[in-house]
Amino acid sequence: MRRDELLPYRYVYTVKNLLFLSLLALPMALLRGESIELRDGTKIEGKILSVNTETVLIEVQTSPAIREEMSYPRSDVAKIQRASQDDVAYAEVAAFSVPSTADNPAVYDPPLERVRSFMKNYGYSKHMPEARKLAAALEADRARLVAGEIKLDGVWVPADASPAERTELGGRVQLAKMKESPEPVAAMTAFEVLEKDHNTSSAYPESVKVARDSLVKLRAGLVRARADLERRIRDQEQGLKLASEDRRLQIEQGIAQEKSAIQAQIERVKQSGSKWVPVLSDTKVLDDLSSLVESEEARLSKIDTATLAAGAAAANEAQRQLAAGNLSAAKANLEQAQKLWSQHVLLASLQESLKKAEAAAQGGNQPPRP
């Protein structure tokens, strides 16, 4: 891809892969090492949870995100096929895929650690060739990110891209993360980065809209989380009243450990510099998030995304006209873009390109010297 093709608006992106694919969405094909066969010939593939003299319990994936536990009488089961230990371990490794969009080498560390652990522990496995291939791909991508490149929908942006280009493309990376984030808090964390470092990129107007939608989802999630927490607290209090002394001590220790884990998560988020804490079973966390949602909704509602998007569209048209050599139309669109969104990160470079094109056109129209 040529450098000029990395300029905004001409690049339509779709993030196809997430780095961390949930095992809930893992295709059951990866776990087909386990199955049972009934006496009538029916074969059921899934994850065998337990086998005893009475029943066989197997977990079956009935949809990409739903698993169900099914129980069969042991007398109806003719054959049981269990997955080997390395098959199960590799199924977890294969849940990772090389991301198509990335700007931080740290995102590669968890999958690399998992793959390397598999290779160390299961050197005999038939899955070793695939594991080596995945490790090599992750390591190669990570090295390019360390060197300063950015990966955007499978296209690598060179490390020597101009600051304006990197602001523009970095905005697209964060917008892609927002759209692909399964949790509203994760989407808002990406928006926080985008707004801090890339708020003059063409991705910004759309990112505000995505953020507003994420806040609506987060608000609903907080209502559910609060109801769940209140129910848990009631159950814990009732359990403590009815429990024996030893059992009461175990419950209290469990509650204390949970609170400690929650606090550790809060501290990690604070250290990262983000204001968006995950939705945790903690009254203060839920209260703080609710207040943050309310203030962010009020703030974002005041941003005129329509005007900003129109400015981006005018700049896009200016770029198209420049490429076509229609300088007068390019100039008119740039003037419109300047009025609508004067802070757009690439206006300066487009204006400079227009000046050079106009100078070249004027030079070409001058009569030759005698």
C-alpha positions in Angstrom: 0.0 0.0 0.0 1.4 3.4 -0.9 1.9 6.0 1.7 -0.7 8.4 0.2 -3.3 5.7 0.5 -2.9 5.9 4.3 -4.5 9.3 4.4 -8.0 9.4 5.8 -11.4 8.7 4.4 -10.4 6.4 1.6 -9.7 3.6 3.9 -12.7 1.6 4.9 -11.9 -0.7 7.8 -13.6 -3.6 9.5 -11.9 -5.3 12.5 -12.4 -9.0 11.9 -10.6 -10.5 14.8 -10.4 -9.9 18.5 -7.2 -10.8 20.3 -9.0 -12.4 23.2 -11.7 -14.7 21.9 -13.9 -15.9 24.7 -13.9 -19.7 25.2 -17.6 -19.4 25.3 -17.4 -18.7 21.6 -14.9 -21.3 20.9 -16.1 -23.6 18.1 -16.8 -27.1 19.4 -14.7 -28.4 16.6 -11.7 -27.6 18.7 -13.1 -29.9 21.4 -14.1 -32.8 19.2 -11.6 -35.0 20.9 -14.4 -35.6 23.4 -17.7 -37.3 22.6 -20.1 -40.0 23.6 -22.0 -42.4 21.3 -25.4 -43.7 22.3 -26.5 -47.3 21.7 -28.8 -46.1 18.9 -25.7 -44.7 17.1 -26.2 -41.0 18.0 -22.8 -39.3 18.5 -22.8 -36.2 20.8 -19.7 -34.0 20.8 -18.8 -31.7 23.6 -16.9 -31.6 26.9 -17.4 -34.6 29.2 -17.9 -33.2 32.7 -18.4 -36.4 34.7 -18.9 -40.2 34.3 -20.2 -42.5 37.0 -22.2 -45.8 37.1 -25.5 -43.9 36.8 -25.0 -41.0 34.3 -22.7 -39.3 31.9 -22.7 -35.5 32.0 -21.6 -33.7 28.9 -21.4 -30.0 28.0 -22.6 -29.3 24.5 -22.3 -26.0 22.6 -25.8 -25.4 21.2 -24.9 -22.0 19.7 -21.7 -19.9 19.3 -22.2 -18.4 22.8 -24.4 -20.9 24.6 -23.4 -24.2 26.2 -25.7 -26.6 27.9 -25.1 -29.5 30.2 -26.9 -32.7 29.1 -27.2 -35.9 31.2 -27.5 -39.4 29.7 -28.1 -42.7 31.6 -24.9 -44.7 31.7 -26.8 -47.7 30.3 -27.7 -45.7 27.1 -24.0 -44.8 26.4 -22.2 -47.3 24.2 -18.9 -45.5 23.8 -17.0 -42.6 25.6 -14.2 -40.8 23.9 -12.2 -38.4 26.0 -9.8 -35.7 24.7 -6.2 -36.0 25.6 -4.7 -33.4 27.9 -2.8 -31.7 25.1 -6.0 -31.5 23.0 -7.7 -29.6 25.8 -4.7 -27.4 26.3 -4.4 -26.6 22.6 -8.1 -25.8 22.4 -7.4 -22.9 24.8 -4.4 -21.8 22.8 -6.3 -21.9 19.5 -8.9 -19.6 21.0 -6.4 -16.8 20.4 -6.1 -15.3 16.9 -3.6 -12.7 15.6 -5.4 -9.4 15.8 -6.0 -7.4 12.6 -5.8 -4.1 14.5 -3.2 -3.3 17.1 -1.2 -0.4 18.4 0.3 -1.7 21.6 2.8 -4.6 21.8 1.6 -5.5 25.3 -1.6 -7.0 23.9 0.5 -9.8 22.5 2.0 -10.8 25.8 -0.8 -13.0 27.3 -1.4 -15.1 24.1 2.4 -15.5 23.6 2.8 -16.7 27.2 0.0 -19.2 26.7 1.4 -20.6 23.5 4.9 -20.8 24.9 3.6 -22.6 27.9 1.8 -25.1 25.7 5.0 -25.7 23.6 7.0 -26.2 26.8 4.6 -28.6 28.4 3.4 -30.6 25.4 6.4 -30.9 23.1 5.1 -34.3 22.0 1.7 -33.0 20.9 0.5 -33.4 17.3 -0.6 -29.7 17.6 3.0 -28.5 17.9 3.3 -27.3 14.2 0.2 -25.1 14.6 1.4 -23.8 17.9 4.8 -22.9 16.5 3.1 -21.1 13.6 0.9 -19.1 15.9 3.8 -18.2 18.2 5.8 -17.0 15.2 3.0 -14.9 13.9 2.4 -13.3 17.3 6.1 -12.7 17.8 6.5 -11.1 14.3 3.6 -8.8 14.9 4.8 -7.8 18.3 8.3 -7.0 17.0 6.8 -4.6 14.4 4.7 -2.8 17.0 7.8 -2.4 19.2 9.5 -0.9 16.2 6.8 1.7 16.0 4.5 0.4 13.4 0.7 0.3 13.7 -1.5 -2.4 12.4 -4.9 -1.3 11.0 -7.2 -4.0 9.7 -4.2 -6.1 8.6 -2.4 -3.1 7.0 0.8 -2.0 8.6 1.4 1.8 9.0 5.1 2.6 8.8 6.9 3.9 11.8 8.0 7.0 10.0 4.4 8.1 9.3 3.9 11.8 10.0 2.5 12.8 13.4 -0.7 13.8 11.7 -1.1 10.4 10.0 -0.4 8.6 13.2 -3.0 10.7 15.0 -5.5 9.9 12.3 -4.8 6.2 12.2 -4.5 5.9 15.9 -8.0 7.2 16.2 -9.2 4.6 13.8 -7.5 1.9 15.9 -9.3 3.0 19.0 -12.7 3.3 17.2 -12.2 -0.2 16.0 -11.6 -1.4 19.6 -14.7 0.4 20.7 -16.9 -1.3 18.2 -15.5 -4.7 18.9 -15.4 -4.4 22.7 -17.9 -6.9 24.2 -18.3 -4.8 27.4 -19.3 -1.1 27.5 -16.6 -0.3 30.0 -13.9 -1.7 27.6 -15.4 0.5 24.8 -15.3 3.6 27.1 -11.7 2.8 28.0 -10.8 2.9 24.3 -12.8 6.1 23.9 -10.9 7.6 26.7 -7.6 7.0 24.8 -9.1 8.2 21.6 -10.4 11.4 23.1 -7.1 12.1 24.9 -4.7 11.4 22.0 -6.8 11.3 18.7 -9.7 13.7 19.1 -8.8 15.6 15.9 -8.9 12.4 13.8 -11.8 11.6 11.5 -12.8 8.8 13.8 -13.8 11.2 16.6 -17.3 12.1 15.5 -18.3 8.4 15.1 -16.6 7.5 18.3 -18.7 9.9 20.3 -21.9 8.2 18.9 -20.5 4.8 19.8 -19.6 6.1 23.3 -23.1 7.4 23.8 -24.5 4.0 22.9 -22.0 2.3 25.2 -23.1 4.5 28.1 -26.7 3.5 27.6 -25.7 -0.2 27.7 -23.6 0.5 30.8 -26.4 2.2 32.6 -28.6 -0.8 32.1 -25.8 -3.1 33.1 -25.3 -1.2 36.3 -29.0 -1.5 37.2 -28.7 -5.3 36.8 -25.4 -5.4 38.7 -26.9 -3.5 41.6 -29.9 -5.8 41.9 -27.6 -8.8 41.8 -25.4 -7.3 44.5 -28.3 -6.5 46.8 -29.5 -10.1 46.4 -26.1 -11.5 47.1 -25.7 -9.4 50.2 -29.1 -10.6 51.5 -28.1 -14.2 50.8 -24.8 -13.7 52.5 -26.4 -12.2 55.6 -28.9 -15.0 55.7 -26.2 -17.6 55.3 -24.2 -16.1 58.1 -27.2 -16.3 60.4 -27.9 -19.9 59.7 -24.3 -21.2 59.4 -22.4 -23.1 62.0 -19.4 -21.4 63.6 -16.9 -23.1 61.3 -19.1 -22.5 58.2 -19.6 -18.8 59.2 -15.8 -18.4 59.4 -15.4 -19.8 55.9 -18.1 -17.5 54.5 -16.5 -14.5 56.1 -13.1 -15.4 54.8 -14.6 -15.8 51.3 -16.2 -12.4 51.5 -12.9 -10.8 52.6 -11.0 -12.5 49.8 -13.6 -11.2 47.3 -13.3 -7.7 48.6 -9.5 -7.9 48.4 -9.7 -9.1 44.8 -12.0 -6.2 43.9 -9.7 -3.7 45.5 -6.8 -5.1 43.5 -8.7 -4.7 40.3 -9.5 -1.1 41.2 -5.9 -0.4 41.9 -4.7 -1.8 38.6 -7.2 0.4 36.7 -6.0 3.5 38.7 -2.4 2.7 37.9 -3.2 2.5 34.2 -4.6 6.1 34.4 -8.1 5.2 33.3 -11.2 6.3 35.1 -13.3 3.3 33.9 -13.4 0.6 36.4 -15.0 -2.7 35.4 -18.5 -3.4 36.8 -17.7 -5.2 40.0 -19.8 -6.5 42.9 -19.0 -3.5 45.1 -21.4 -0.8 46.1 -18.9 2.1 45.8 -17.8 0.9 42.4 -21.3 0.8 41.2 -22.1 4.2 42.7 -19.0 5.8 41.1 -19.7 4.3 37.7 -23.3 5.5 37.8 -22.1 9.0 38.6 -19.5 8.8 35.8 -22.0 7.6 33.3 -24.4 10.5 34.2 -21.6 13.1 33.8 -20.3 11.6 30.6 -23.8 11.4 29.0 -24.3 15.1 29.8 -20.9 16.1 28.4 -21.1 14.0 25.2 -24.6 15.2 24.5 -23.2 18.7 23.9 -20.7 17.6 21.2 -22.0 18.6 17.7 -21.0 15.4 15.9 -23.0 16.3 12.8 -20.9 19.4 12.2 -17.7 17.5 12.8 -18.7 14.7 10.5 -19.6 17.2 7.8 -16.2 18.7 8.2 -14.6 15.3 7.8 -16.7 14.6 4.7 -15.6 17.9 3.1 -12.0 17.1 3.8 -12.6 13.7 2.2 -14.0 15.3 -0.9 -11.1 17.7 -1.0 -8.7 14.8 -1.0 -10.6 13.1 -3.7 -10.6 16.2 -5.9 -6.9 16.7 -5.3 -6.2 13.2 -6.5 -8.3 13.9 -9.6 -6.4 17.2 -10.3 -9.5 19.3 -9.8 -7.8 22.0 -7.8 -10.7 24.6 -7.7 -13.1 22.0 -6.3 -10.5 20.8 -3.8 -9.9 24.4 -2.6 -13.6 25.0 -2.1 -14.0 21.8 -0.1 -11.0 22.6 2.0 -12.4 26.0 2.8 -15.7 24.3 3.8 -13.8 21.8 6.0 -11.9 24.6 7.7 -15.2 26.3 8.6 -16.8 23.2 9.9 -13.9 21.6 11.8 -10.8 23.8 11.8 -8.9 21.4 14.1 -9.1 18.3 11.9 -5.7 16.8 12.1 -5.0 16.5 8.4 -6.3 19.8 7.1 -2.8 21.3 7.3 -1.3 18.6 5.1 -4.2 18.8 2.6 -3.8 22.5 2.4 0.0 22.1 1.8 -0.7 19.6 -0.9 -3.1 22.0 -2.6 -0.5 24.8 -2.5 2.1 22.6 -4.1 -0.4 21.4 -6.8 -1.4 25.0 -7.5 2.2 26.1 -7.8 3.0 23.2 -10.1 0.0 24.0 -12.3 1.0 27.7 -12.5 4.5 26.8 -13.4 3.3 24.5 -16.2 1.1 27.3 -17.7 4.0 29.8 -17.9 5.2 30.3 -21.5 8.7 29.0 -22.2 11.6 31.5 -21.9 13.1 32.6 -25.2 
